[in-house]
Amino acid sequence: MPSVCFYFQVHQPLRLRHYTIFDKNDQYFDEIKNSSICKKVANKCYLPTNRLLLNLIRRFNGRFRIAYSVTGLLLEQLERYSPEVLSTFDALAETGCVEFLAETYYHSLSFLYSRNEFVEQINKHIEAINYFFDQRPRVFRNTELIYNNDLAALIESMGCFDAIISEGADHILGYRSPNFVYQPKGCNHLKLLLKNYSLSDDIAFRFSNRDWAQWPLTADKFARWISNVNGNGNVVNLFMDYETFGEHQWEDTGIFDFMRHLPDEVLKHPDNNFKTPSEVVQSYSSADTVDVPHIISWADTERDLSAWLGNAMQSNAIHELYRIEKKIKDTKNEEIIGDWRKLQTSDHFYYMCTKYFADGDVHKYFNPYDSPYDSYINFMNVLDHLHKRCSGNMDNGALCPAPGQGPPELSSGPTSGIENLPNLQPVE
C-alpha cells in the first residue's frame, strides 16, 4: 500500500533594494518589489492552488491530505501584502487534513554556522505556526532540505519532533528505495522521510517539457506510476516548491487540471491513500538506518551546498554575516537583530551563484540582479552598514571591498568555500 505524502515548500525572501557604499539609510529591503512579487505569486499560485486543494479535501471527505512548510518571512509578507492568502491557509488548517511543518523562521543556513541561532529560529517558527494555524509542528524540514547526521541528532535533542525530512539522494541510499520510512544514524526515536526526487521532479520540473519522453504527463499515468510502488515501498514522498503550481508551471500547461484529477486517479486503486508526514511516521516502522555523514540538500544535480557556498563571494559573504553575530545580539536592538536575521535568508547567497549549467534557469528565478557580482556587492554594502549600526560608529568597521576593489577572486571548483565551513558539533 503506497501512501502519497505531499509536502510543499512555501517561501519568498525579502529582496534588498539597490544599496551603495554611500547609502546611509537603514531601510535595506525593497518594499515596492517585495509587495509586487508577493501579490503576483499570490494571484498566480497561492490563491488558486489553496482553493483547489481545499476543494479537493472537501470533495474527498478528508481522504486527500497534504502538508506545508511556510517560512516566517512569507507569513509576515502575506499578513502585510496579501492577507486573503492567509485566510485560505487558515481554512486549509481547519479541515484537519493539512499539516504544517517546522523549519527555520528566516529560511536560513544557520545550522551550518550558529547552532544557537538555528534553534532560536526554529522555536520562533514553531510559535508562528501555532499563532497562525493553531498547530504545534511535529515534523522538521531544514532549509533546502539540507541534512546530515549531526542535524538529525540536534533535532532529536530538541525533544519536540517525531521526524525530519530530507532528499532521497542516490549516493546515500545506494540500492535502497526512498519509498520507505528510515531512521537517522545515531538517533533513537526520530524518523527520516526521504523525497522521491524522480516522481517529484516529474511534476515540478518536467511537467511542461515537450521534449520529455513522458510528455504529456496526465493524472492517470502518474497514478499508475504511484501504484507500481505496491510491494516495493510504503510511501511516495512528493516534496516540491509550492510555486510549481502557476509559477514554475504556468496555468496554461495544464498543471491545475492535473492536480484536480490526481486524487481521484490515485484513489481508484483500493490500496492507495494520502497521508501527512506525521501520519506516515505513525503508520510505518523504520525499514533501515540511513547514514549521512556529509551534508546533502535537494538543490541542483549535485545535491550539495554549492548553490549557496560554491564560490568565494558566497563564502566570504556568509562568513562575514555570522562573524558579527555576537555584536548584533549584544545591541539588544530588535530592529538591528531583525535586519541581520533577514540577511540570513538563503536566497541572498543563491543570487551570488555562478553555476549556470543545467540548473541555470532555476538560479534566475525571481533574481533581482543582473549578475552574481552585483548581488555580492549589494549584499556586502548592506552588511557593512548594518555592522556600523551595531558598532555605534558609522565610519569604521567596513566589511565590503574598498571602492574599485571588486569581489574576491573566484575559484574554478564548483564547491569552493564549502571546505571552509566551521566544524560545529550539535548543541548538547
N, C-alpha and C positions, 0 to 999 in steps of 0.2 A: 504494500500500500504506500505509494508515494504521496506525501503531504506537500502541497505547494506553499512555500513561505515567501511572500512578497515583502521586501523591505525597500523603502525609498529614502534616499538622502535628499533633504530639502534645505538648501543653503544659498545665500547670496552674501558676498562680502560688502563691506563699506569701502568704496573706492576713494582713493586720495585725490584731491584737487591738484592742479599744476602748482608746484611749490618750488621756489628758487631759493638760493642761498641768501638773497636779500630780503626774503619774506619774513615779517615779524609777527604775523597773525597766527594765533594758536588754534584757528579753525582749520583743521587738516583735511577734512573729508568733504567731498563734492556733493553738497546737498541736492543740487538740481539733477545731477547724473544718477545718484543713488535712488532718488524718488522716481525718476523716469524709468529706470531699469526695473525697479520693484513693481511698479504699476504695469509695465509691459509684460513681465513674466507672469504676474498675477492674472492678467487677462488672457494670455495665450496658454498658460499651463495650469497654475494653481486652482483658479476658479472652475474652469471646465472639467479638470481631472477630478477635483474634490467632489463636484456634483455628480459626475459619472460614477465614481466609486461608491458614493453614498447611495445612489440609486441601486447599484448592484448589490450592496449589503442588504438593502430593504427588499429587493426583488427575490433574493435567495434566502430570506429569513435568517440571516446570520451565518449561513454556510460559507459565504465569501468573507475572508478575513485578511487583514493587511497590517503592516507596521510602518512607522515613520521615525526618522531621526531629524528633527527640526532644530537647527542651531539657534542659540540665544540671540545672535546678531540678526538673524532673519525675523525672529519673533518681535524684536524691537522695531524693525523696519515695517513689518506688517501692521503692528499696532499704530505706527505713525502714518504710514502712507496708504495701506490697503486693509483697514480693519474688517472689511467684508470677507477677506480670506480667512482671518482668524475665526470668524463666526462659522465658516464651513468646516474648519478643522475641529472646532468645538462640537459641531453636530456629528462629525465622524466619531469623536471620542465618546459621545453619549450613546452610541449604538452598542458599546460593549464588544465590538468586533475589531477594534483598532488598538494597537499597542504603540506607545511612544517610548523610544529608546533613549538612553543617556549617552552623552558624548561631552567633549569639551565645549563650554559655552561659546568660545570665540573661534571654534574650528581651527585650533592652533596645533603647532608641533611641540607643545610644551613638554610632552613626555620625553622628548629627546634631550632637553636642556635643563628643565627645572621640575623635579618631581613634586615639590610643594605647590608650585603654581598649577601644575597639572591636576592635582587633587582638588585644589581650590576651585578651578574652573568646572570640574565635574560636579562638585557639590552645588555650585551656582546654577548649573544647568538643571540638576535634579529639582532644585527649588522652583525654577522657572516652569518646568513641565508640570509640577504639582500645582502651581498657581494657575496656569492657563488651562490645563486639561484634567486636573484632579487625579493624576496618576503618579505613583512612585515607581520610576523605571527599575526593572529587574534585569535588564539586558544592556550591555555596554558595547558601543562601537567607537573605536578611535577614529580620529580624523583620517580620511582617505584609506580607511581600513589598515593603517599602519599597525604592525603587530610583531611581537616576538615573545619568547618565554618569559622574559622579565616583565613585560606588560601584563601578561596573564597573572603572574604572581602578585603584582601590585594590585590589580583589580580584585583578585580573590581576597587579599588582605584588607580591603575596604569593608568587607563583610555585608555588602548590600546588593550584590549581584549574583545571579544564578548562571549567567552565560556571557560569552563575549563573541563578537562577530569578526571574521576576517576573510581574506581571499583564499580560494581553493587553488593555490598556485601548484602547478605540476611538480616543480622541483622540491616541494615539501611533502606532497602526497605520494609521489612515486607511483606505484601500481594501484594505490587505493583511490576510492571514489569520493568526491565531495558530497555525495548524496547520503551520508551518514552523519550522526552526531558523534563528535570526538571529545576527548579530554586533553587539555593542555599539559605538556610535560611539567611535572613538579607541583601540580595543583591537586587538591583533594576532592573538591566538590564542583568547581567551576567547569562548565561545559563549553565546547567550542563549535560554533556553526560556521561552515565554510561556503562561500559563494560558488555556485556552479557558473563559472565565468563564460562557458561556451553558450549555454542557453540564455543567460542574462544578456550577453553581448549580441545575441541574435535579435533581441528586441531593441536594446539601447543603441547599437551601432550599425547593425547590418540591415535593419528593417526596410529602409528605403533604398538600399544599394541594388540597382538594377543589374549590376554585373555579378552579383552573388548568385551562386548556382541554385539556391533555395528560394530566390525571389520569384513571386511574391509570397511573403510569409502570411499564412492565414491562421485563424484561431484553431480550426480543426487539425491542421498539420502540426501546429505547435503542441496541441493537446495530445496528439499521438506520440510525439517525442517524450512528453512527460510520462505517459502511460507505459512507455518502453522501459522506464526505470523499475517497474514492478519486478520484484525478485532480485534486484541489484541496487537496492537503496531504500531508505525510509523517507527522505525529504529532498525536494528540489528547491534550493535556496536561490531565489531570483532577486538579486540585490542590484540596484541601479539608481542613478540620479533621477529625481522627480521631473527635471526639465526634459527628460526623454520624451514626455508627452506634450507636444505642442511647440517645443523649442528646438531640441536636437532633431526630433522627428516632427515635422510640421503637420498640421491637421490634414492637409491635402494628400499626405502619404497614406492615409487610412489608419493611422495609429490609434485613434479613438474608437473607430469601429472594431478594430482588432481586440482592444481591451474590453469593449462592450460585449463581445461574443465569447471571449475566452473562458470565463467561469462556467458558462453553460456547456461548452465543449469538454472542459476538464471533468466536470461533474457527471457527464454522461457515463463515464467508467465508474462502476459502483464502488471500486476500491479507492478512488481518489478523493481527496478533500483539501481544504485550505486551513492552515494553522498560522497563528502568530508565532514569533520566535519563542516566547515563554511557553506556549502550548507545545511546541516541538520538543523543548527541553523536558517538559513534564511527561511527554508521551513515549520518548525513546531513550534507551540506555546508550551509553558511550560504546562505540564499536571498537575503539582503539585509542592509543595516546599519540598525539602529534607533537613532534619536537621541532621547534622553530628557533634555533639559536641566533640566527641572523635576521635582521629586520626586513619585513616584506610590506608591500602595500598593494592596492588594486590599480595603481596607475601605470599606463602605458604597457608596452610589451615586456619590459624588464621586470615589472612588479617589485621595484625597489624605491629608493628615495631620490633618484636622480632628477625627477621632475621638480623638486624643491631645493635640492642641495647638490646639483650636478655640476656647478661651475663655481669659480672663485667669487663672483659677485654675490651669489646666493649665500655661500658660506660666510663671507665677510658680513653681510647684512644681518643674518640671523645671530651670529656670534656677538656682534655689537649690540643687538637688541636685548639679548639675555644677559650680557655683561653688566648692564646698568640696572638690573632688577632690584638690587638692594637700595640703590639711590632712589629709584622710583617709589618703592614702597615706604622708605623712610620719610618721604614727604607727607604721608598721611592725607594727601590731597586726592580726593576721589576722581576729580576730573583728569588729573595727570595720570593716575593709575589706569583709569578707563581708556584714555588715549593709547597708553602703552599696550594694553591688552588688545585693543582693536588692531594694533600694528602686528600682532602675533598671527593673525589670520593667514592660513597657508597660501591663499590666493596671491598675496603680495609677493611671495617668493616664486610662485608659479609663473607670474608675469615676467620674471627675470630669466626664465628658462631659455636656453639656446638650442634645445633639441627639436629641430624641425625636420623630422624624418617621417616615419609612418604615422606619427601621432600629431603632426603639425597643426591640423585643423582644430584638434581638441585644445591645444595650448592657446589658440587665438580666440577661443570662445569668450565673448564679453570682455576682451582685453582692451583697456582704455589707452594703451601705449603703442607708439609706432615701432618700438624696438625694446628688447630686454634691457639695453643700456639706459634708455630713457627711464624705464621703470626703476632701475637700481639708483640712479642719480636722484630721482624724485623722492624715493623712499628714504635715502640717506639724508637728504635735506630736511625732511620732516623729523627723522630721528635725531638729527643734530639739534634742531630747535627744541625738541622735547627734552633732550639731555640738558640743555642750557636752562630750561624752565625748572627742572628738578634740582639743578645745582644752584639756582638762585643767581646765576651770573650769565647774562646774555652775550658776553664777549669771549668766554673761554670754553674749553672742553669740546672742540669740534671733533665730530666723528667721521664726517664725509671727506672725500678727497678735496684738496685745495683747488680753486678755480683753474680750469685748464688741465688738471692732472689726469682726469678721466677715471674710469673704473679699474679695479685690479686686473692684472693680466689673467686671461683665461687659460685653463689647462685644456689640452686636447681630449683628455679622457672623459667619458660620459659620467663617471662617478666622482669626479674631482670634488674635494671638500668633504665627502662622506667619511673618509678615513679620519677626519679631524673631529668627529663627534666625541664629546666627553664620555668617558667610561663611567656612567652613572649606574648605581645599583637601586633596586626597588626600595621604597620607603619602608622602614620597619613598622 
